[in-house]
Amino acid sequence: MAKRQFTTEEMAKLKSSRYVLSVTHNVVFFTAEFKEKVWKLITSGMTASKAVAKLGIDPHLLGKTRI
């Protein structure tokens, strides 16, 4: 579990993504589609942060631990 908790505003921003199933102050649950797309981007040579950003999720919001 990541040490930094999401604020209410950050949770709302994450929930607005079609790739987020649910989010709590501590955890984000992503769809299988998101995980597959991120994996394909990473295996094609993209960094994890850039892959997440390409799919519309702010990597700074998630932080390195969650990515």
C-alpha positions as CSV (number, residue, x, y, z in Angstrom):
1,M,0.0,0.0,0.0
2,A,1.3,3.5,-0.8
3,K,2.0,5.8,2.0
4,R,0.4,8.9,0.5
5,Q,-3.4,8.9,0.5
6,F,-5.5,10.4,-2.2
7,T,-7.5,13.5,-1.4
8,T,-11.2,13.6,-2.2
9,E,-10.5,15.7,-5.3
10,E,-7.9,13.3,-6.5
11,M,-10.2,10.4,-6.0
12,A,-12.9,12.1,-8.0
13,K,-10.4,12.8,-10.8
14,L,-9.4,9.1,-10.9
15,K,-13.0,7.9,-10.8
16,S,-13.8,9.9,-13.9
17,S,-11.5,7.6,-15.9
18,R,-13.1,4.7,-17.7
19,Y,-10.1,2.6,-16.7
20,V,-10.8,2.9,-13.0
21,L,-13.1,0.5,-11.4
22,S,-13.0,2.0,-7.9
23,V,-10.7,4.1,-5.7
24,T,-10.3,4.5,-2.0
25,H,-8.0,6.9,-0.1
26,N,-5.3,4.3,-0.4
27,V,-5.9,2.1,-3.4
28,V,-6.9,2.4,-7.1
29,F,-8.5,-0.6,-8.8
30,F,-7.9,-0.5,-12.6
31,T,-9.9,-2.4,-15.3
32,A,-8.3,-5.4,-17.0
33,E,-8.4,-3.5,-20.2
34,F,-6.2,-0.8,-18.7
35,K,-3.7,-3.3,-17.4
36,E,-3.5,-5.0,-20.8
37,K,-3.0,-1.8,-22.6
38,V,-0.4,-0.5,-20.2
39,W,1.5,-3.9,-20.5
40,K,1.5,-3.7,-24.3
41,L,2.8,-0.2,-24.2
42,I,5.5,-1.1,-21.7
43,T,6.6,-4.2,-23.7
44,S,6.8,-2.1,-26.8
45,G,9.4,0.1,-25.1
46,M,7.4,2.9,-23.4
47,T,8.1,3.7,-19.8
48,A,5.4,2.8,-17.3
49,S,4.8,6.5,-16.5
50,K,4.4,7.4,-20.1
51,A,2.1,4.4,-20.7
52,V,-0.2,5.4,-17.9
53,A,-0.2,9.1,-19.1
54,K,-1.0,8.0,-22.6
55,L,-4.1,6.3,-21.3
56,G,-5.2,9.4,-19.5
57,I,-4.1,8.8,-15.9
58,D,-1.8,11.4,-14.4
59,P,1.3,9.5,-13.3
60,H,2.2,12.2,-10.8
61,L,-1.1,11.6,-9.1
62,L,-0.4,7.9,-8.7
63,G,3.2,8.3,-7.7
64,K,6.1,5.9,-8.4
65,T,5.0,3.3,-5.8
66,R,1.7,2.7,-7.4
67,I,2.9,2.7,-11.0
